[in-house]
Amino acid sequence: MNSLRVGLSGSTAAGRAAALHVRLHDDCDIVIVHDEDARAAHAFAAEAGIGRSTGDFDELLGSGVDFVLLTGPLPRRLQQVQAAAEQGAHVLVQAPMAPDLATAQAMQRSCDAAGVRLGVAVPWLGDPVIEQLRRMLSADWLGGLTCVQAISGNDAMLHAPSTAPRLHPFLDAGAPLLHLTSWMTGRAVTQVTAQASRLFSPEVDDSGVATLALRGNVLATLIASHLTAVQSFAVHGTDGGVRIAGDRIWLRGRSTFQGEVFDYPRAGEELVLARADLLNPLARGAIRTELLGRFARWIDDRDDYPCPGEQAVADMQVLAALMRAVQSGRAEQP
């Protein structure tokens, strides 16, 4: 298969990461960069070694790209998705998918009508460790699933205050972990409760805690905050558990497992791994799990994709229910 041509919109940190990671394979390549600030697009392209840049999104689409990666401002997402779909270009958007559920649904309808694919890029899902752990859970390695714990924090607002409107922490920090929970467990959310706090500003929620009831009476907790920098995810079962935080991976399961990234050699015993000790297998695994390459293979029907638009919209329905629960103080259904 020929390498697919990608147009990147948004001179953001996520865009820079994508430009670096896409070079792990030859399934696709970023050939043009767009930003509404044409100078920022030019500087980004020069830094990343990409041959073309533009301040005009229509020019990006007119360059003949096979799909676009949208990492820029959420208010522009729907217009960009509709324009790309009309041109027959598939669309990959950086999480969070959209500013609200109605926008997410409109994005999916546009892609369905045009016969193009829509996916959401969730950094967690490009991690070879996460890919292997999902396979282990699917193999009943933990026994019966009992609970999920997810914490995500981004404290950029504390260090670089901005007058721009802030996303709610459930949407900003929480959305990627909700996508991760859906993918790892394969269970739909049936009911949610939530509350939020305002420690930094009296006008805007800056932290939130949610309880999600998953199909099968499995409970998940999700904490999202703009006041701390943290990323942690844990899954527990009747016969063990998995916790990921920073460089450390803690595991205990019911059976041995031989994997591409690491082995679990002794059933029932705790194992603590450091990513720093897994650099070679992580590098090999990243060739297969890198999200742009996986999306390109999905377009060509050579792979699946961990967060397709339909699932992302379902997760946005959960996020909308969380926002209602914050306001109502009651349990809400997606």
DASUL-V44839 format. One line per field, one symbol per residue. ss: DSSP state (2 for helix, 1 for strand, 0 for the rest). phi: phi as a letter, one per 40 degrees, with the letter a starting at -180 (. if undefined). burial: 1 if it has 24 or more other ideal C-beta (glycine too) atoms within 12 Angstrom, else 0. A space follows every 50 residues. Layout:
ss=???
phi=???
burial=???
//
This chain:
ss=00011111100022222222222200011111110002222222222200 00110022222200001111000222222222222200011111000000 22222222222222000111102222022222222222000000111111 11100222200000000022220222222222222000111111111000 00000011111111000111111110000111111110011111100111 11000011000011000000111122202222222222202222222220 0000000122222222222222222222000100
phi=.ccccbbbbhcbccccccccccccabcaacbabbaccdccccccccccgb caaabbcccdcccgccabbbbcccdcdccccccccccgccbbbccccaca cdccccccccccccgbcbbbcbddcccdccdccccccccgccgccbabbb babbbdccbbdbccdcccdcccccddccdccccccgbccbabbaabbbcc bccbcbaabbbbccdggcbbbbbbabbabaaaaabbbcbiabbbagcbbb aabcacabbccabbcbcgbcbbbbdccbdccccccccccdccccccccdc fbacbcbcdcccccccccccccccccccgbcbbc
burial=00011111111101111110110110111111111100011001100101 01111010011010111111111101111111111010111111111111 10111111011000011111111111111111111110001100101111 11111010000000011111111111111111111011111111110000 00001111111111000111111111110011111110011111100011 11110010111101000000101010010011001111111111111110 0010111111111111111111111100000101
//
